[in-house]
Amino acid sequence: MLVNLVNYAVSYAEKGFSVIPIGQNKKPLIKFANKPPLTPDEIRKIWQKYPLANIALKTDKFFVIDVDRHSGEVDGMKSIKDLNHNEWFKDTLCERTAHDGFHFFFAKPKDMKISQNIGILPSVDLKAHENNYVVVAPSVLGEKKYQWLNSKPIRPAPAGLLELIKSKQKEIPPTKVAEIMLGMRKRTKTTGLFETIVKGFGDKGKRNDNLASFMGGLLMRNVDPYLAAKLAVIANDNTPDPLPLTEVERTVNSMIEKENRKREGVQSE
């Protein structure tokens, strides 16, 4: 049975935690990134609007070892036990998650940056980004509850655990965003098309060929022929010694007709 958790949320805030109201899908109900913690009064107002909201805490001052135990996947507790250092996970705040996993809480060290690491071990995540969060008790997902297993303070992480985290941080592959950014730094034909709009078609003797290549590149990428023609005029205007407009129109029309013939040939096959 779902209940209003506002008093618990206020209590967390009064203990110095940054509270985030979340829905049953574990998604935040407010924008919270890079914003100061909610005050008790702000929390009460939000819970009036979302009376059945669950509670999450921002991982700004602490990090969490998030152990998953979903059926059909590797048991994250086996990964923890295989470390042969059960003592690392004792004597600190811990909760059981709605899916029988575990959250082990540790204070962030002042002399070491803890980076987020999803999959630091099989079925074990390290939640540490200052704009990340973890769901906490007594939140309920469906009929499954989060439950504190102790009331111990969040203690500093043991040296051995920090060494493991440090070694794993070196192994983190580039994120998808980083891969995209790296790809954007590589020159491509599309890059050249964008630059042509600003730089123009170059010196005499190359302008017609560059215009034809420019139009062909746009049309091949399914840019609307009318818009492609307008971009060609803009690029020509940015050419140090521009082509006569009649010459631009002739080349543009020629490339559009060529592309139409090509498409008609493909459709007829």
LUMBADREN-851445 format. One record per residue (C-alpha): residue number from 1; residue in three letters; x, y, z. Coordinates in Angstrom, 1 decimal, always signed. Example, Ala and Ser with C-alpha at 12.3 -4.5 7.8 and 13.67 -1.06 7.14 Angstrom:
BEGIN
zaza, bakol, c1, c2, c3
1, ala, +12.3, -4.5, +7.8 .
2, ser, +13.7, -1.1, +7.1 .
***
This chain:
BEGIN
zaza, bakol, c1, c2, c3
1, met, +0.0, +0.0, +0.0 .
2, leu, +1.4, +3.4, -1.1 .
3, val, +1.7, +6.0, +1.6 .
4, asn, +2.8, +9.7, +1.8 .
5, leu, +6.6, +9.7, +2.6 .
6, val, +6.8, +13.5, +3.1 .
7, asn, +7.9, +13.2, +6.8 .
8, tyr, +10.7, +10.8, +5.9 .
9, ala, +11.8, +13.1, +3.1 .
10, val, +11.9, +16.1, +5.4 .
11, ser, +13.9, +14.0, +7.9 .
12, tyr, +16.5, +13.2, +5.3 .
13, ala, +16.8, +16.8, +4.4 .
14, glu, +17.2, +17.8, +8.0 .
15, lys, +20.1, +15.3, +8.3 .
16, gly, +21.9, +17.1, +5.5 .
17, phe, +20.9, +14.9, +2.5 .
18, ser, +19.8, +16.3, -0.8 .
19, val, +16.3, +14.8, -1.4 .
20, ile, +14.9, +14.1, -4.9 .
21, pro, +11.2, +13.1, -5.3 .
22, ile, +10.9, +10.2, -7.8 .
23, gly, +8.0, +8.3, -9.4 .
24, gln, +7.3, +4.6, -9.6 .
25, asn, +9.5, +4.5, -12.7 .
26, lys, +12.5, +5.7, -10.6 .
27, lys, +12.6, +8.9, -12.7 .
28, pro, +12.9, +12.3, -10.9 .
29, leu, +9.7, +14.4, -10.7 .
30, ile, +11.7, +17.7, -10.6 .
31, lys, +14.8, +19.1, -12.2 .
32, phe, +17.6, +18.8, -9.7 .
33, ala, +20.9, +18.7, -11.5 .
34, asn, +23.3, +21.4, -10.3 .
35, lys, +20.7, +22.8, -8.0 .
36, pro, +20.9, +23.3, -4.2 .
37, pro, +19.3, +20.8, -1.9 .
38, leu, +15.6, +21.1, -1.3 .
39, thr, +14.6, +22.8, +2.0 .
40, pro, +12.0, +21.1, +4.2 .
41, asp, +9.4, +23.7, +3.1 .
42, glu, +10.1, +23.0, -0.6 .
43, ile, +9.8, +19.3, +0.1 .
44, arg, +6.4, +19.7, +1.7 .
45, lys, +5.1, +21.7, -1.3 .
46, ile, +6.4, +19.1, -3.7 .
47, trp, +4.8, +16.2, -1.8 .
48, gln, +1.5, +18.1, -1.8 .
49, lys, +1.7, +18.0, -5.6 .
50, tyr, +3.1, +14.4, -5.7 .
51, pro, +1.7, +12.8, -2.5 .
52, leu, +2.8, +9.3, -3.5 .
53, ala, +6.3, +10.2, -4.6 .
54, asn, +9.2, +8.0, -3.5 .
55, ile, +12.5, +9.3, -2.1 .
56, ala, +15.9, +9.3, -3.7 .
57, leu, +19.1, +10.9, -2.3 .
58, lys, +21.6, +12.7, -4.5 .
59, thr, +25.1, +11.1, -4.4 .
60, asp, +26.8, +14.4, -3.9 .
61, lys, +28.5, +13.8, -0.5 .
62, phe, +28.6, +10.0, -0.6 .
63, phe, +28.9, +7.2, -3.1 .
64, val, +27.1, +3.9, -3.2 .
65, ile, +28.1, +0.4, -4.2 .
66, asp, +24.9, -0.8, -5.8 .
67, val, +24.6, -4.6, -5.9 .
68, asp, +22.0, -6.0, -8.2 .
69, arg, +20.5, -9.5, -7.8 .
70, his, +17.9, -9.5, -10.6 .
71, ser, +16.8, -13.0, -11.7 .
72, gly, +18.5, -14.2, -14.8 .
73, glu, +21.6, -12.1, -14.3 .
74, val, +24.8, -12.6, -12.4 .
75, asp, +24.3, -12.3, -8.7 .
76, gly, +26.1, -9.1, -7.7 .
77, met, +26.7, -10.5, -4.2 .
78, lys, +28.8, -13.2, -5.7 .
79, ser, +31.0, -10.5, -7.2 .
80, ile, +31.3, -8.9, -3.8 .
81, lys, +32.1, -12.2, -2.1 .
82, asp, +34.7, -13.0, -4.7 .
83, leu, +36.7, -10.0, -3.6 .
84, asn, +37.4, -11.9, -0.3 .
85, his, +37.0, -8.6, +1.6 .
86, asn, +33.7, -8.8, +3.4 .
87, glu, +35.1, -6.4, +6.0 .
88, trp, +35.0, -3.6, +3.5 .
89, phe, +31.2, -3.6, +3.5 .
90, lys, +30.6, -3.9, +7.3 .
91, asp, +30.0, -1.1, +9.7 .
92, thr, +28.5, +1.4, +7.2 .
93, leu, +25.0, +2.3, +6.3 .
94, cys, +23.3, -0.4, +4.1 .
95, glu, +19.8, -1.0, +2.7 .
96, arg, +18.1, -3.8, +0.9 .
97, thr, +16.6, -2.7, -2.4 .
98, ala, +13.1, -3.5, -3.8 .
99, his, +14.6, -6.3, -5.9 .
100, asp, +16.6, -7.9, -3.1 .
101, gly, +19.9, -6.1, -4.0 .
102, phe, +21.9, -4.0, -1.6 .
103, his, +23.1, -0.4, -1.4 .
104, phe, +26.3, +0.1, +0.6 .
105, phe, +26.9, +3.8, +1.4 .
106, phe, +30.4, +5.4, +1.8 .
107, ala, +31.6, +8.9, +2.4 .
108, lys, +33.4, +10.5, -0.5 .
109, pro, +37.1, +11.0, +0.3 .
110, lys, +38.4, +14.6, +0.1 .
111, asp, +41.7, +13.7, -1.6 .
112, met, +40.4, +11.4, -4.3 .
113, lys, +37.8, +11.9, -7.1 .
114, ile, +35.3, +9.0, -7.2 .
115, ser, +34.0, +8.6, -10.8 .
116, gln, +30.8, +6.9, -11.7 .
117, asn, +31.4, +3.4, -12.9 .
118, ile, +28.4, +1.3, -14.1 .
119, gly, +29.6, -2.3, -14.1 .
120, ile, +32.6, -1.9, -11.9 .
121, leu, +32.1, -5.6, -11.1 .
122, pro, +29.6, -8.0, -12.7 .
123, ser, +26.1, -6.8, -11.6 .
124, val, +27.7, -4.2, -9.3 .
125, asp, +27.6, -0.4, -10.1 .
126, leu, +29.4, +2.5, -8.5 .
127, lys, +27.0, +5.4, -8.1 .
128, ala, +29.0, +8.5, -7.4 .
129, his, +28.3, +11.4, -9.8 .
130, glu, +27.2, +14.5, -8.0 .
131, asn, +24.1, +14.6, -10.2 .
132, asn, +23.2, +10.9, -9.7 .
133, tyr, +20.9, +9.5, -7.0 .
134, val, +19.8, +6.3, -5.3 .
135, val, +16.4, +5.3, -4.1 .
136, val, +16.1, +4.9, -0.3 .
137, ala, +13.8, +3.4, +2.2 .
138, pro, +10.9, +3.4, +2.9 .
139, ser, +10.2, +3.9, -0.8 .
140, val, +8.0, +1.3, -2.5 .
141, leu, +8.1, +0.1, -6.1 .
142, gly, +4.8, -1.7, -6.7 .
143, glu, +4.6, -3.9, -3.6 .
144, lys, +8.3, -4.2, -3.1 .
145, lys, +9.9, -2.1, -0.4 .
146, tyr, +13.3, -0.6, +0.2 .
147, gln, +14.4, -1.4, +3.8 .
148, trp, +17.3, -0.1, +5.9 .
149, leu, +19.3, -3.0, +7.3 .
150, asn, +21.1, -0.9, +9.9 .
151, ser, +21.2, +2.6, +11.2 .
152, lys, +25.0, +3.0, +11.1 .
153, pro, +26.6, +6.3, +10.0 .
154, ile, +28.0, +6.5, +6.5 .
155, arg, +31.7, +5.8, +7.1 .
156, pro, +34.8, +6.5, +4.9 .
157, ala, +35.5, +3.8, +2.4 .
158, pro, +38.3, +1.4, +3.4 .
159, ala, +41.7, +1.9, +1.7 .
160, gly, +41.4, -1.4, -0.1 .
161, leu, +38.0, -0.5, -1.6 .
162, leu, +39.4, +2.9, -2.7 .
163, glu, +42.4, +1.1, -4.4 .
164, leu, +40.0, -1.2, -6.2 .
165, ile, +37.9, +1.8, -7.4 .
166, lys, +41.0, +3.7, -8.5 .
167, ser, +42.2, +0.7, -10.5 .
168, lys, +38.8, +0.2, -12.1 .
169, gln, +38.6, +3.9, -13.0 .
170, lys, +41.7, +3.5, -15.3 .
171, glu, +39.8, +0.7, -17.1 .
172, ile, +36.6, +2.8, -17.9 .
173, pro, +36.2, +2.8, -21.7 .
174, pro, +35.1, +6.1, -23.4 .
175, thr, +31.4, +6.7, -22.9 .
176, lys, +29.1, +6.9, -26.0 .
177, val, +29.1, +10.7, -25.7 .
178, ala, +32.9, +10.7, -25.7 .
179, glu, +33.0, +8.4, -28.7 .
180, ile, +30.6, +10.7, -30.5 .
181, met, +32.7, +13.7, -29.6 .
182, leu, +35.9, +12.0, -30.8 .
183, gly, +34.1, +11.2, -34.1 .
184, met, +33.1, +14.8, -34.5 .
185, arg, +36.7, +15.8, -34.3 .
186, lys, +37.5, +13.7, -37.3 .
187, arg, +37.0, +15.4, -40.7 .
188, thr, +34.2, +13.9, -42.9 .
189, lys, +32.6, +14.8, -46.2 .
190, thr, +29.7, +16.3, -44.2 .
191, thr, +32.2, +18.5, -42.4 .
192, gly, +33.4, +19.8, -45.7 .
193, leu, +29.8, +20.6, -46.8 .
194, phe, +29.2, +22.7, -43.7 .
195, glu, +32.5, +24.6, -44.2 .
196, thr, +31.7, +25.3, -47.9 .
197, ile, +28.6, +27.2, -46.9 .
198, val, +30.8, +29.6, -45.0 .
199, lys, +34.0, +29.6, -46.9 .
200, gly, +32.6, +29.5, -50.4 .
201, phe, +33.7, +27.6, -53.6 .
202, gly, +37.3, +28.6, -53.6 .
203, asp, +39.5, +30.2, -56.3 .
204, lys, +38.8, +30.5, -60.0 .
205, gly, +39.2, +27.3, -61.9 .
206, lys, +37.8, +25.3, -59.0 .
207, arg, +34.5, +27.1, -58.4 .
208, asn, +32.3, +25.2, -60.8 .
209, asp, +33.7, +21.8, -59.8 .
210, asn, +33.3, +22.6, -56.1 .
211, leu, +29.8, +23.9, -56.7 .
212, ala, +28.8, +20.6, -58.5 .
213, ser, +30.5, +18.6, -55.7 .
214, phe, +28.6, +20.6, -53.1 .
215, met, +25.2, +20.1, -54.7 .
216, gly, +25.9, +16.4, -55.2 .
217, gly, +26.8, +16.0, -51.6 .
218, leu, +23.7, +17.7, -50.4 .
219, leu, +21.4, +15.8, -52.7 .
220, met, +23.0, +12.5, -51.9 .
221, arg, +22.1, +13.2, -48.3 .
222, asn, +18.5, +13.8, -49.2 .
223, val, +18.5, +17.6, -48.6 .
224, asp, +15.5, +19.1, -50.3 .
225, pro, +16.6, +20.3, -53.8 .
226, tyr, +15.1, +23.8, -53.3 .
227, leu, +16.9, +24.2, -50.0 .
228, ala, +20.1, +22.8, -51.5 .
229, ala, +19.9, +25.5, -54.2 .
230, lys, +19.5, +28.2, -51.6 .
231, leu, +22.5, +26.9, -49.7 .
232, ala, +24.5, +27.0, -53.0 .
233, val, +23.6, +30.6, -53.5 .
234, ile, +24.7, +31.4, -49.9 .
235, ala, +28.0, +29.6, -50.4 .
236, asn, +28.5, +31.4, -53.7 .
237, asp, +27.9, +34.7, -52.0 .
238, asn, +30.7, +33.8, -49.5 .
239, thr, +33.1, +32.9, -52.3 .
240, pro, +35.9, +35.6, -52.6 .
241, asp, +35.3, +35.9, -56.4 .
242, pro, +31.7, +34.5, -56.8 .
243, leu, +30.3, +32.9, -59.9 .
244, pro, +27.7, +34.7, -61.9 .
245, leu, +24.2, +33.8, -60.6 .
246, thr, +23.3, +32.4, -64.0 .
247, glu, +26.3, +30.0, -63.8 .
248, val, +25.2, +29.0, -60.3 .
249, glu, +21.6, +28.3, -61.5 .
250, arg, +22.9, +26.3, -64.5 .
251, thr, +25.1, +24.0, -62.4 .
252, val, +22.5, +23.7, -59.7 .
253, asn, +19.8, +22.7, -62.2 .
254, ser, +22.1, +20.3, -63.9 .
255, met, +22.9, +18.5, -60.6 .
256, ile, +19.3, +18.3, -59.6 .
257, glu, +18.4, +16.8, -62.9 .
258, lys, +21.2, +14.3, -62.6 .
259, glu, +20.1, +13.3, -59.2 .
260, asn, +16.5, +12.9, -60.4 .
261, arg, +17.6, +10.6, -63.2 .
262, lys, +19.6, +8.5, -60.8 .
263, arg, +16.6, +8.1, -58.4 .
264, glu, +14.3, +7.3, -61.2 .
265, gly, +16.7, +4.6, -62.4 .
266, val, +16.8, +3.1, -59.0 .
267, gln, +13.0, +3.0, -58.7 .
268, ser, +12.6, +1.4, -62.1 .
269, glu, +15.0, -1.5, -61.2 .
***
